[in-house]
Amino acid sequence: MSPALEIRDLHAWYGESHILHGISLSVNPGEVVTLLGRNGAGRTTTLRAIMGLTGRRSGAIRVNGVEAIGLPTHRIAHLGIGYCPEERGIFSSLSTEENLMLPPRLSGSAGGMSVDEIYAMFPNLYERRHSQGTRLSGGEQQMLAVARILRTGARLLLLDEISEGLAPVIVQALARMITTLKSKGYTIVMVEQNFRFAAKLADRFYVVEHGQVVETIASAELEARMPVLTELLGV
């Protein structure tokens, strides 16, 4: 099975600041992988570098076998990647349903989820379908941000801190969403500070420190490797 995402010796810069120092990782189709690490380790920059949203990059980023390191962001998105940044980025002046009707479908994709499928997965969004973005709770905004990506037909999802600052009931709903998407064959790369949230969902964990992957831990190894994680993360 060829990887859905393969990164080799990825370096990335913001201006003169060298942030990533040779990140290498691989994600198979249908896997959920979590990037763990302290703040400033380079996890979010890794997601942004995949999308071409940093400055200079070097190394290799292959999406379903296609080299993406030299492509502009819009071409990278058309490889079937959806990126949900920490700031969510919904159109706050539009209603929930108007937000869902905006995303274009990616060329070559089998088509994204219908609005009805979105509402079945996120009943909260159906109830708030006529509400303006500014009137949604933080959790509802997060659901909407992910739902817009699912509308495009993207099958590889990059999710940055989607559980941060949300009520436990919303975090549980997001966990159910990820489990459902995995069952449908989606591939997910998450950056998460909430270890308890990620631990139940991920097939594999990459620990990032100083812009490098310093540990790779399979879910089956998690309990045995907790002393290592405690030392690296303070979890």
VMD Tcl script that draws the C-alpha trace (Angstrom):
set ca {
  {0.00 0.00 0.00}
  {1.52 3.33 -1.03}
  {1.28 6.12 1.57}
  {-1.42 8.76 1.34}
  {1.20 11.21 2.65}
  {4.95 10.74 2.71}
  {7.35 13.41 3.99}
  {11.10 13.03 3.73}
  {13.73 15.40 5.17}
  {11.37 18.39 5.18}
  {12.93 21.73 6.05}
  {10.89 24.93 6.25}
  {11.59 28.58 6.95}
  {9.64 31.68 7.92}
  {11.83 34.40 6.48}
  {15.29 33.76 7.92}
  {13.97 31.54 10.72}
  {14.68 27.86 10.10}
  {11.74 26.06 11.79}
  {11.67 22.48 10.46}
  {14.95 20.58 10.47}
  {14.35 17.41 8.49}
  {10.86 16.14 9.36}
  {10.17 12.64 8.01}
  {6.91 10.75 8.45}
  {4.48 8.55 6.57}
  {0.69 8.17 6.75}
  {-1.15 5.27 5.11}
  {-4.62 5.61 3.56}
  {-7.31 5.45 6.23}
  {-4.95 6.08 9.14}
  {-5.26 8.65 11.90}
  {-1.85 10.02 12.87}
  {-1.19 12.58 15.61}
  {1.74 14.97 15.88}
  {2.60 15.48 19.54}
  {5.03 17.97 21.02}
  {5.39 21.06 23.12}
  {4.36 24.50 21.88}
  {6.86 25.75 19.34}
  {8.09 22.26 18.43}
  {7.11 22.67 14.77}
  {3.88 20.67 14.57}
  {1.67 23.41 13.12}
  {4.49 24.48 10.81}
  {4.56 20.91 9.49}
  {0.90 21.14 8.50}
  {1.43 24.58 6.98}
  {4.50 23.37 5.09}
  {2.50 20.49 3.59}
  {0.06 23.09 2.25}
  {2.79 25.45 1.02}
  {1.89 28.12 3.56}
  {5.39 28.67 4.95}
  {8.31 30.41 3.28}
  {11.03 28.38 1.61}
  {10.75 24.59 1.81}
  {13.07 21.77 0.85}
  {12.82 17.98 0.96}
  {9.97 15.83 -0.35}
  {6.21 15.89 0.26}
  {4.35 13.22 -1.69}
  {0.55 13.09 -1.66}
  {-0.67 9.77 -3.05}
  {2.65 9.51 -4.85}
  {2.56 13.02 -6.36}
  {5.45 15.31 -5.40}
  {3.99 18.52 -3.94}
  {7.06 20.38 -2.65}
  {7.18 22.70 -5.67}
  {3.45 23.27 -6.09}
  {1.50 26.40 -5.11}
  {-1.10 26.06 -2.36}
  {-4.15 25.87 -4.64}
  {-2.57 23.01 -6.61}
  {-1.72 21.20 -3.38}
  {-5.36 21.47 -2.25}
  {-6.43 19.91 -5.56}
  {-4.43 16.81 -4.69}
  {-7.26 16.12 -2.23}
  {-6.01 17.77 0.97}
  {-8.18 19.76 3.35}
  {-6.57 21.95 6.00}
  {-8.41 23.10 9.11}
  {-6.25 25.74 10.83}
  {-6.43 26.49 14.53}
  {-8.19 29.81 13.82}
  {-10.98 27.93 11.93}
  {-11.48 30.64 9.27}
  {-15.24 30.45 8.75}
  {-17.10 33.36 7.16}
  {-18.59 34.88 10.29}
  {-21.04 37.17 8.44}
  {-22.66 34.21 6.64}
  {-25.04 31.62 8.02}
  {-23.99 28.05 8.72}
  {-25.68 26.82 5.56}
  {-24.20 29.61 3.44}
  {-20.76 28.61 4.71}
  {-21.45 25.02 3.68}
  {-22.57 26.02 0.19}
  {-19.41 28.01 -0.58}
  {-16.56 25.47 -0.87}
  {-15.84 24.34 -4.44}
  {-15.46 20.65 -5.11}
  {-11.93 19.57 -5.90}
  {-11.35 18.56 -9.50}
  {-10.82 14.83 -9.88}
  {-12.45 14.05 -6.53}
  {-15.40 11.71 -6.19}
  {-17.34 14.61 -4.72}
  {-17.64 15.84 -1.19}
  {-20.30 15.14 1.38}
  {-23.75 16.53 0.69}
  {-25.22 19.09 3.05}
  {-27.65 16.42 4.27}
  {-24.73 14.09 5.08}
  {-23.05 16.92 6.95}
  {-26.17 17.57 8.98}
  {-26.49 13.86 9.79}
  {-22.90 13.88 11.13}
  {-23.30 17.25 12.89}
  {-26.87 17.61 14.24}
  {-25.79 20.84 15.97}
  {-25.12 22.44 12.59}
  {-28.56 21.46 11.32}
  {-30.15 23.12 14.33}
  {-28.05 26.25 13.70}
  {-28.20 26.19 9.89}
  {-29.75 29.67 9.66}
  {-27.55 31.19 12.39}
  {-24.85 33.70 11.52}
  {-21.29 32.52 12.09}
  {-20.74 35.04 14.88}
  {-23.65 33.50 16.80}
  {-22.19 29.99 16.82}
  {-20.38 28.66 19.86}
  {-16.69 27.85 19.59}
  {-17.51 24.16 19.24}
  {-20.08 24.80 16.53}
  {-17.59 26.97 14.66}
  {-15.06 24.13 14.85}
  {-17.59 21.64 13.51}
  {-18.42 24.04 10.68}
  {-14.74 24.51 9.81}
  {-14.28 20.74 9.44}
  {-17.61 20.31 7.66}
  {-16.62 22.83 4.97}
  {-13.54 20.73 4.17}
  {-15.68 17.59 3.86}
  {-17.83 19.39 1.30}
  {-14.85 19.77 -1.07}
  {-14.15 16.08 -1.58}
  {-10.78 16.16 0.22}
  {-9.83 12.73 1.59}
  {-6.66 13.72 3.44}
  {-7.48 16.02 6.36}
  {-4.98 18.15 8.29}
  {-6.57 19.19 11.59}
  {-4.81 21.68 13.87}
  {-5.83 21.66 17.55}
  {-9.53 21.07 16.83}
  {-10.31 20.22 20.48}
  {-8.58 23.25 22.03}
  {-10.66 25.21 24.53}
  {-13.89 23.33 23.86}
  {-16.39 21.85 26.32}
  {-16.03 18.10 26.99}
  {-19.35 17.30 25.29}
  {-18.12 19.00 22.09}
  {-14.75 17.25 22.29}
  {-16.62 13.94 22.50}
  {-18.64 14.87 19.42}
  {-15.42 15.66 17.52}
  {-13.97 12.29 18.59}
  {-17.06 10.54 17.21}
  {-16.63 12.53 13.98}
  {-13.03 11.37 13.57}
  {-14.01 7.76 14.26}
  {-16.77 8.02 11.63}
  {-14.46 9.59 9.06}
  {-11.87 6.88 9.63}
  {-14.55 4.24 9.06}
  {-15.31 5.94 5.73}
  {-11.67 5.70 4.66}
  {-10.52 9.26 5.31}
  {-6.87 9.83 6.20}
  {-6.30 12.26 9.07}
  {-3.23 14.03 10.42}
  {-3.89 15.86 13.68}
  {-1.88 18.30 15.73}
  {-3.16 17.94 19.29}
  {-2.21 19.25 22.71}
  {-5.05 17.27 24.29}
  {-3.33 13.92 24.72}
  {-6.38 12.20 26.22}
  {-8.38 13.15 23.12}
  {-5.72 11.96 20.67}
  {-4.78 8.77 22.53}
  {-8.14 7.11 21.83}
  {-8.15 8.00 18.12}
  {-4.70 7.75 16.57}
  {-3.09 4.69 14.99}
  {0.35 6.23 15.40}
  {2.02 9.16 17.12}
  {4.97 11.21 15.95}
  {6.65 13.25 18.68}
  {8.13 16.48 17.29}
  {10.87 18.42 19.07}
  {12.93 21.31 17.67}
  {11.55 20.75 14.18}
  {12.41 17.05 14.05}
  {10.59 13.77 14.71}
  {12.25 12.32 17.79}
  {9.92 9.38 18.51}
  {7.43 7.26 16.59}
  {4.94 5.31 18.70}
  {2.22 2.94 17.48}
  {-1.06 2.92 19.39}
  {-0.38 -0.64 20.58}
  {2.87 0.57 22.17}
  {1.34 3.56 23.88}
  {1.01 2.17 27.39}
  {4.55 0.78 27.41}
  {6.00 4.03 26.02}
  {4.22 6.38 28.43}
  {7.40 7.06 30.45}
  {9.05 8.36 27.25}
  {6.03 10.55 26.46}
  {5.89 11.84 30.01}
  {9.51 12.92 29.76}
  {9.09 14.54 26.35}
  {5.69 16.14 26.83}
  {4.98 16.25 30.53}
  {1.62 14.51 29.93}
}
mol new
graphics top color blue
foreach p $ca { graphics top sphere $p radius 0.5 }
foreach p [lrange $ca 0 end-1] q [lrange $ca 1 end] { graphics top cylinder $p $q radius 0.2 }
display resetview
